[in-house]
């Protein structure tokens, strides 16, 4: 795939930083920064302080092209039946133009099905869910439970469906809605992206509330990209429940989640809880690497999700002669090179470029970057460093660090390659159209403090 010409329209607003630097050590295992609301005396800087306010209004981007409206369907108010065996609310995964995967957990352990229909009046279809037992000696949680998942097939593109969860004939959740993927024409893919959130802090909840307001009022998000460190401090089953699923459950029964393994998720049993709570595409060249990296298409974009943890990427794939050689690398080259999507987006936890106090952690950025350039990658999204940063295009690739999802912020010192950087709690939305990607950085009180257009 030849390298495409790209231009970037730079639009940024200055943001006044009010005491959000924590001075945390540049340590992968440092955990939440000291200004996270973690119960440490003096550590709970109020969200309204760490969010801003901006010193000015961001320049307005040109109006986006007209798009077709999404499907209209009222399934009713989502209802999750109290005093039922439902443990983890339903969450969507691997949504395509013709299928969708629904997962949940229950303490009941009975025969479970997903029922769905193009309207609340039917006609209803159902598919039986597969079941996997999670006993307490495996999860170290309070109760045994069963993990269920079911794949709905034969769906239409650009369509909406009502669905519900039924176990042994009893409805556990009803009035839920899912939308299939668009076929790449008519409207942009709308992405919610954030990383380094899973501390259970007030900042995390503030970010959640800000993007939920946008998602519920405007139907703004088609997919949810989490860039890793979603379950501090060690990615245990309990931490996943309390700091990820419980917090984002109101989003994920409606918007499919596509996760990235962070260094904190990798701490428990080499990331096994992460692998158990998700059902990701199995595309790895080695069986031991299944679900640690994967790819998917949505609309006119191809997403390649990499595992950047020590065993896979740090240092990156070097043999004794300094050549890159690794199963994930070989798969990545074939995966991106074989895609004909309009846009190539790479997602990973650790950034290749960052102006934080941690600095660049990868020893062979130049070798790896040159391959991504040759493959025609347009955008690389990463977390790990607890700030927001967007770089000027580096040989055609725009790099964005979005690690401000709620686990505190850290010092950032922008360099000459930086287009905009700020140490602020935030999330990012992206609108991917055939001719442009719009990047919007938004703080936890809903202010957009950076915006850009990537065009070609």
N, C-alpha and C positions, 0 to 999 in steps of 0.2 A: 504494500500500500504506500503510495507516494506521499510525501509530506505536503500538506495543503497550506496555502497562504491564509494567514489569519491577521486580523487587526483587532485591537482592543480599544474601546472607548472608555476612558478612565473617568469615573464619576465618584468622588469621595467627599465626605464631610468630616470636619475635625470634631473630635470628641474630647471633652475635658475629663481627665482621669482624676477621681477624687479618692485617693487613699486606698486603691484596690490592690496594690502590690503587696504580696505577702512575704517576699524574700525567701520563698521555700527553696530547699536545696535542689540542685539539678540532678535528681535521683529518680530513676524509673519507678522505684518502689516507695517514693515519698508519700503516696496516698493523697487524699484531699489537701489542698493548700490551706494554710492556717486561717484564711479569711472565709473559708467555707463554714456554714452553720453546722458544726460538728460537735457542739457541746463544750468545746475548749474555751476557757475563760478568755474573753477578748477577741475570739475568733469569729463572731457572728456579725460581720459588717452587713447592715441592712441592704436588701436588694436595691432600694432606691438610690443608695450611694454608689454601689458598684455598677449601676447601669448608665450613669451619665451625670448630668444632662449634656447633650451635644452642644458645642459652641456655635453651631450654625445649622442651617437646613441643607441637606444634600442637594446638589444640582439635580433637576428633574431629567430623567431619561426620556428619549423620544417615545411617543406613544407606541405601544406594541401593535403589531398587525392584528386586524380583526380575526376572531376565532369563532368556530362553531360552539354553541352552548353545549354543556354536558347533558346527559340524559336526566330527565325529571322523573322521580319516583319517590313517593312518600310511603315508607314502610311503617310509620308510626314511631313513637318514642321507644328507644331501646329499653328492654326490660330484662333484668337478671333476677330470677326467682329467689327470694329469700328462703332460708332454711332448706335449701336444696344441697345436693352433694357437689355442686359446682365449686371448684377450688381456684383455678386460674381462668379468668374470662377468655372467651374465644379471641384468637388473633389470626390475622390473615398472613399468608406467605405465598410466594411464587405465583402471583397473579399474572396471567397472560391474556391475550385477546380471546382465548377459548376455554380457559380453565382457571381454577383458583383452589388453593389449599387452605383449609380451616383447621386450627389446632386449639386444644383446650385441655384442662385436667379436671379430674373429678375424684372424689373420695368414694363414689358409689360403686364403680367397677362393673356396671351392667352393660348390656348391648346398647350402643349409641349410634345415632344417625344424624346427618345434617339434612334438613329439608330446605329446598329453595324453590323460588318461583319468580317469574318476571313481574308480578304485581302481588299485593296482599291478597287478592282474590284468586290467585292461582293461575294456571294449573301447577300444582306442587309435585316436585320430584324428590327423591331421597337417595342418599348413598350411605352405606354402612361405614363406620369409622374403624380403623385399626386401633388396637389397644396395646399399651406397654405398661407393665407394673413398675412403680417406683416405691420400693419399701423404705422404711425409715433408716435401715442400716446402709442404704445407698445414698440417701439424700441428707441424713441427719436433721430432718425436719420433724415436726410434731406428729404427723400422721402419714400412714401409707396413702398413696393416691395412684391413679391411673392416668397416663398421658394418652390422649386421643388425637388422631388426625384423619382427615378425609379430603379427597380431591374431587372437586366438582368439574365435570367435563361436558363438552358439547355446548358451551356457552357462546354467545355472540359477541363480537368486538364492539367496543363503544357502547356497552349496555350496562344497565343496573339491574340488580336482583335483590329480593328480600330473602333472608335465610334465618333459620332457627336451629337450636341444638336440642335434641331429644334423647333421653336415656331411659331405657325400659318403659317407653311410652309416656314419660313425664317430661314436659318442656322445662329445660333449664334456663334458656335464654331465647328471646323472641324479638321480633321487630328490628332485626339487624339488616344492614345493607352492605353490599359490595358492588364495586364497579369493575368491569373488565378493562383491560388495556386498550388504548386507542391504537388504530392501525397505522399511525405515523403521519396522518394528514388531518388538517382541520383545526388542530389546537395544540398548544405546547404540552409537554410532560412537566408536571408540577411536582417538585421535589422538596421535601423537608430534610435537612441534613444538620447533624450536630454530633459532637463527641464529648467524652469526659464529663458525663452527667451523673453517674450512678452513686452519689454520695448520700442521697436522702435529705439534702439540705433545703433550706428555704429558697436559695437561689435556683435549685433544680425545679422546685415547684413553680417559681415565678416564670421561668422559661417555658415550662409546660403550659401554664395558663395563657401565656402570650401566644404561643403557636396554636393552642387549641381554639382560642377566640377566632383566629384567622381561618382555621380549618373548618370550624362549625358554621361560621357566618358566611364564608365565601366558597366553601368547598375547595380550598386552595391546594390541597396536597393529594397527589396520586400515589406516591410512594414515600416511605420513611427510611432514610439511610442513617444508620447509627455507626459512627466511626470508631467505636471501641471505648473501653473503660466505662461500661454500662452497669457494672456490679462491683463497686468497691467494697472491702479492700482486696478480696481474693477470688471473686467470681464463684462463690459457693451457691448451692441451690437456694438457700435462704436469702442471700443477697440479691440474687436474680428476682425472687418473688417481691421482696420489700423495696428494692431500689430501681427496678425496671418494670416488671409486669404490673405491680400494683399502681405505679405512678402513671404509666402510659396506657393503661387498659382502656380508657375512654377513647383513645385514638385508634388502637390497633385492631379493634373489631371492625373498623371501617376502612383503614389505610394499611396496606401490607408493609411489613417490616423486612428490611434487608440489612443484616448486621455485619460488622467487622470485628474480628477478635482483637481486643486490646491486651496490653501486657498484664492488666489486673485479672482479666478473664483466664489468662494462661496459667495463673498461679496454682489453681486447684486441680490436681490430677491432670496436668498438662492440658487444661481447658475442657475436661470432659463434661462438666455441667453445661457449658456453652454448647457443646455438640449435642447434648441431650435435650435441651429446651427448644432448639431450632430443628427444622427439617429443610436442609439446604441441598442444592443440586450436587450430586456425587459425580464429579468430573476429574478428580485427581488421578495422576498417573500411578501413585502408590496408594494402596488401600489405607495405610495408616494416616494419610493426609486428607481423606475424604471429609468434605464440608468445611475444611480450613480455608480453602480458597474456591472461588466459583465465579460464574458470570451469568448475566441474564440480559435480555432485551426488553425494553419498554418503549413503545412508540418508536421514535426515530433515533433512539440512543442505545448504545451498547455499554454495559457496565461490567468492568472487570474488578473483582474484589479480591485483594491479596492478603495473605497472612504475613505481617511484617515483624512478627516476634522472633526472638533470638534463634530458635531452631530452624527457622525458614529463611530469614532475610538479614540477620545481623551477625557477622558480616555477610554481605550478599553474594552467595554463589561463586566463590572463587576457588579454582583449583590451584595446584602448586605453581602453575605457570601464570597465574593472575587472570585466567580466563573465567568468564561467567559460566557456571555449569550447575544446574539444579533442575529437579523435576518440575517445580512450580514455574521456574523461569521458562523452561521449554514449553510447558503448557500455555503460559501467558503469550508467548510469541505466536504460537499456533492459533490461540483463541482470538487475539486482537487482529492478527493478520488475516484471519478468515472471515472477519465481520465486514459487511457492506453497509452498516448503519451510517447515518449522517454524522453522528458524533460518537467519539470514543472517550469514555470517562473511566478513569482508574480510581479506585477507592482503597484506602489502606489506613492503618492506625498511625504509624510513625511517619512524620513528614521527611521528605528529602531536603527541603529548605525551610528554615525557621530562624527568626531573629530573637528567639527567647534566650534566656540565660542558659538553657540546656545546650543550644547550638545544634549543629548537624551531627547526627549519630552514625551515619553510614559512611564507610571508608571508600566506597567506589561509586559515588554518585555519578561521576562523569560517564563511566562505562554503562551503568544502568540507564541513565538519562538518554544517552545516544541511541539506545535500542528503542526506547519509547518514542523518541522523535522520529526515527525511521518508520515506526509503525503508525504514525499519524495520530498519536494521542492528543486530544484537545485540552483536557482538564484533569488535574489530579487533586482529589480531596483527601485531607488527612486531619487527624486530631492530635492527641498526645500532649502537645504543648497548650497550656491553658490560656489562650488568647485568640484573637482573630487576626489573620494576616492574609492579604492578597498580594501576590507578586506580579510585577510586570511580566509579560510573556517571555519565557526563556527558550529561545529557539522553537517557538511555536506552541509551547505548552504553558498554560496558566496554572499556577499552583495556589491552592487556598488551604489555609490551616483554620479549622473551626473546632477548637477544643475548649469552648467556654460554656458547656452545657449545664453547669451547675456545681462543679466540684472545686470551685475557687478559681482565682486568676493569678497569673504570674507576670513578672516583669518582661517587657518586650522592648528592644532597642532597634528600630527599623534601620536597615542598611540601604545602599543604593539600588538594590534589586526590588525593594519593597514599594508597591504602589500605595498600599494603605495598611496600617496595623494599629490595633488598640487592645489593651488589656481590659476586657469587658465580658461580662456574662451575656450570652447571646445564642442565637441559632441562625441558620442560613436557609433561604429558599432559592431555588433555581427554576427557571422556566426555560425549557429546552424546545426550541422551534426549529424548523428546517434550516433557517438562515442565521440563527443567533442563539446564544445562551445568555440569559439575564441572571445575574448574581445579585442577591439582596441580602445584606447582613442586618439583622434586627435584634435589638436588645430586649431585655425582659420586661420593659414597660411599653413595648410595641413600636419604638422609634427605629426607623431605618437610618443607620449611620454610615453605610457604604453601599454603593451600587455600581454595577459595571455591565457592559455588553461585550461578549466575546463573539466576533463575527468572522466570516471568511468570504 
